Amino acid sequence: MARLKEVAQLAGVSPSVASRVLNNDAGARIHPDTRQRVLDAAKQLEYVPDHRARALRLSRAGAIALVVPEVNNAIFASLHAGVQEASLEHSSAVFLAQLVHDGPSLNRLIGNGRVDGVILQRSEGVDDDELRGSLSVDVPAVLFNTTLQGHTGSVSLDDRAAVVTAVEHLVALGHERIAFISGAEQHDAAARRRAAFDEVATARGLSRPEWVQPAGWEAPAGAAAMTALLAGAERPTAVVVASTNAAVGALSAALAAGVDVPGELSIVTVHETWLAQFVSPALTTVAMPMHAAGLAAATMLFEHLGGAELHDLVVTDPAPELVARGSTAAPRRT
C-alpha cells in the first residue's frame, strides 16, 4: 500500500503539501498545477488515506452520513453515487443509514462521533415538527429534496420542471384528459409536484378535481390511487404519477383491471430507475438529476465543514429529462 511520502516524491512536493492537497485543506495556498500533480500521483499509486490518523489530527470522524427512508429503494442509488463521488474527493467515507417514522432517532443512528455531518431525506409520514426534532443533532445537516422553515442547508430537485415535462409529453401525444397521482401529503416535494400539476393542468383545461388522487411514494399507495381513478364515472386517458415506485403499483392495478396500457391509458412518472425499464410495458419516466444533486449536497456539506456557510439550492442543471418508453402513446380515438 502506497504511503503519503511516496505520493509526495512522485509529485515532486513535500509530504506536508501532499497531505494538504489530499486532505482538501481549504486554507492551503497551493498552485492548481501542483494540486493536480499530487492528485495524479495519488491515483497512479492507488493511495488510500489513513482515516484514523486524519481523524485524530482534525478531531473528525472522517465520514458523513447519507440517511434515506429506505436503503434498498432504487431511486436513491444515483443519489448515493453522487454523495460517494464528493466524499472520495474529500477523503471521507459515507455511512448509509435508514430513518423511518417511529424508528430509531437520528441521534441513535449517527451519534457518538460517528460522522462529521449528515445528508437527510425526509421519510414519508414525517411532518415538519418531527423533521425539526430529527435535526437536533450535534453535526451539520443538509436536507435532500426537502426544505424546512428555520433550517438553512438543503439541495432540492426541480420538481415543477419534472411535472411540466411529463404533462407536456402527454399533451404532445394528444391527451386532453390527464389525471395525477400525488406523493405523500406531508412531504414538501410532493406538494411542489402537486402544485405544478394543478398549475399546468388548469392553464390547459386538462384535469378535473376527481382525477387528482392523493397517494404516497410506494407501490401500494399507487395501486390504491389507480383503483380509485378507474372507479370514476369517466376515466382519464393518461396519468402522471409523482414517483416511480407508486407508478409500478398504479400500472399493476390498471393491468389487473383489464385496462390496456398504453392503448386505453398512458402512464408517465417522475424518477428514472432500473425498475421502470423492467415492468411491462416499460414505464415512461422523467429522469431527475439525482447524481448531480447528491454531488451538490455532499459538496455543500464538506465546504461547510471547511468554513463555508450552508445555503438552500435547487439543482436546475441538468434539467429533468423525459425517457419515453412503452407506457405512453397517443390516446385511442373513439
N, C-alpha and C positions, 0 to 999 in steps of 0.2 A: 504494500500500500504506500502510495506516494506521501511524502511529508511536505510541510509548508516550505522548508528550506530548499527542497528540490524544485518546487514551483518557482520560488524566487530566483534560483540560479538559472533556470531555463528562460525566465522572462528578463533576466538581467537587472533585477532590482534587489533591494534589501528585503529580508524577511518581514520587517515592520511594514514596508509599503505593500508587500503581497498580502499581509494579514488585513490591512485596512481596506484593500480592494475586495478581498473575498468576504469580509465581514460587512461590506457596504457601509463603511464609516462615512456618514453624511458630512462630517466636519473636515474630512481629509481633502486637501487641495492637490489632486493628482491629475496630470495631463491625460486627456482621453486616450491617446495612443499608448501610454504606459498602462492605463487601466485595461485596455484591450489585450495587451501582451500578457498581462497576468491572467486574465480570463482564458485566453487561448492556451496558455501553458497548463493551467489547471485542468482544462478539458482534455488536452493531449495526454496528461499524466493520470487522468481519471482520479483527481484529487478529491477526497471526501473529508469535509471539515470535521474536527473534533468538537462536537456539540457540547460535550460535558465540560471541556476546558473553556470554551467560549461562554457558556452559561455562568461559570464561576467568575470569569473576568467581568462580565457585564451585568451580573445578578439577574439574568434572564433564563427562561426555561428552554429557549431555542426551539419553540414550537408555537403554532397558533391552532385554534380550533375552528373547524367548519361544522356548524350544528344545523342539521336539517330535520324536517319532520319524519323522514323515512329514508334510511341509508340505502335501501335496495330499490328506491324509485329511480327509474331510468332517466327521468327528467334532470336529475342532479348530477349525472355523470360528467357532462361538459362543464358544469359549474365547478365541480371538484378538480377537473383537469386545469382550468384556468387558475384556481387558487394554488394548485400544486406548482404550476409554472412560475408564478411570482415567488412562491416560497423557496424554490430551488435557487432562484436568483439572489435571494436574501439569506441563503444558507440556513434555512429554517425547515423544520418538519411540519406536517399537517396532521392534526388529530381529528379524525372524523367521528362525529357523535350524533345521536338521535335524541331530540327533545320533543316529547308528545304531551298533550293535555293530560293532566293527572299523573304524569310520570315523575321520575327523579328531577329535582330542580337543576337549573343551570349551574348553580354553585357546586352541587354534588358531582356534576359531570366534569367540570373544568377547574374546580377549586384546588387549594393546597399547592399553588405554584406550578400546576401542570403546564399552563400555557401563558404566553405573553399578551394574547388578545384573542378575540372571537369574532367570527362572521356568523350571523344568526339569521335563519329563515323562519319566519313566523309559522307556527303549526296551525292546521285547520282547527277552528273552535276556540282559539286563544284570542281573547279580546284585548283592548288596549291596556286595561289595568293589569291583566295577567302578564302581558308582554313587558310592561314597565317594571313589574316585580321581578321578572326574569333577568332584567338588565342590572339588577342591584348586585353587581359583581365587582371585584377589585381590579379588573383589567378592562382596557378599552374594547368597545363593541361596535362593529359595523353591521347594520341591518341589511339583509339582502331582499330586494324587491318588496320592501315594506317600509313605511315611514311611521314615525310616532311623534306626536306633539311633545315638545320639550326635550327630544333627543336629537342631537346632531351627529351625523355619521351614517350614511345609507347609500347603497347603489341599487337603483331600480331599473327595470326594463321599460321600454316604451310600449306600454300596454295598449294605449289608444291607437298607435300606429298599427299594431298587430291586428286588432279587431277591424279597423278600417280596411286593411289589406284583405282580410277574409271576406268581408261584405262585398268589397269591390270585385273580388274574384267571382262571387256568385252572381252579382249584377251583370258582369260581363258575359256570363253564360246565359243570361236571360231570365233569371229568377226575380220574381216580384213579391213572393210570399215567403219571408225569411224569419225563422224563429231563432231564439237564443237560449242556450242552457248555461246558466251562470255558475260561478265558482262559490266557494264558501262565503256565506254572507258577512261574517265578521272580518274577513281578510280585505285589506285596502286594495290589494292588486285586483281582487275580484270586483270590488266597487268601481275601480277605474275601467275595467273591461266592460262592465255593465253600462256605465255612463257613456262610454264610447259607442256601444251598440245603440243605445237609446237615441243618441245624438244623430248618428248617421242614418238609422232606420226611420226616424221621424222626418228628417230632412228629405228622404227619398220616398216616404209613404210606403214603407216595405213591411212593417210589422204591426202586430196587434198586442195589447196587454196580455191576453191569454196565451200568446206564443212566447212569452218570456218566462222561463221556468227557473226558479231558484234551485240550486242543487249543491254541489260540493266539488272537490278536486278528484275524487276517486270513482272507480267504475260503478259501484252500486248506486251512488248518487246520480250518475249519468244515466244509468238504466232506468231508475225511477222517474227521472225527469222526462225521458223519451216516452215512457209508457203513458205519462200524463198528457203529453202533447198529442200522441196518437189517439187518445180517447176523446179529443175535442170534436165538435160538430164539423169543423173544416180544418183540414190539415195543411201545414205549410209545405212548400216544395223543397225547402232547404233549411238546414240548421247550422248555426255557428255554436261550437262548444268551447267553453273557456279553458279547458285543459285536456291534454291527450288521454290521460287515464280515464277521465269521465267520458270522453268520446268513445273509447273502447266499449264501455258499458252501454252507451247510447246506441252504438252500432249493433251490439248484440241484441238489445231489446227490439230494435227495429226489424232485424232479420227474424227474430223469434216470432214477431207479429205478422210475418209474411210480407213485409214491405220490401220492395225491390230498391236496393241501394246500388247505383245512383238513379235508376230509372224513375222511381217514384219520389225519392227523397235523397238529396245531396247532403253530405256532412263534411264540414271543414272545421279544423280545430287549431288551437294555439299550442305550440311547442312541438318540436321535431325530436323524436326518439326512434330507436331501432324498432320499438314495439309497433309504431304506426305503419312500418313497412311490411309487417308480417301478419297482420289480420287480413281478412278477405271480405270485401275489397280493401286494398290498402288505403289508409287514410290520407287525404289531402291535409297538409298542415301549414301553419305559418311558423317558420323556424325563427326562434329568438336567439340573440347573441349571448348564450349562456357562458361560453368560454371567455368571451371578452368581458362580460360582467364579473365573472369570478376573478379574472386577472385584475380588473379595476378595483374590486373590493379588497383583495389581498394587498395590492399595491398601496391603496389608501391606508390600510392598517399599518403596514410596515413604515410608510412615510410618517405616520403619526407617532410611532414608536421612536422615530428619529427626530421628532420635534415639530413636525408639521401639524396644522390644525385639521381636525375632521371636518367634512362637509357633506352635503347631500348632492348626489349625482344621478342623472338619468342617462343611460347608455343609448345613444341615438346612432352611433356608427360602430359596427354595421347596423343597418336598419333591418327590421323584421322582413323576412323573405318568404314568399309563397313557394311551397313544394307541392305541385299538383300531382295527384295520384287518382286511383280508380274510384274514390268515394264521391267525386263531384262530376257532374255532367249537366248539359242543358236540360231544362225541365221538359217533361213529356207533354206535348200539346194534346188537348182533348177536344 
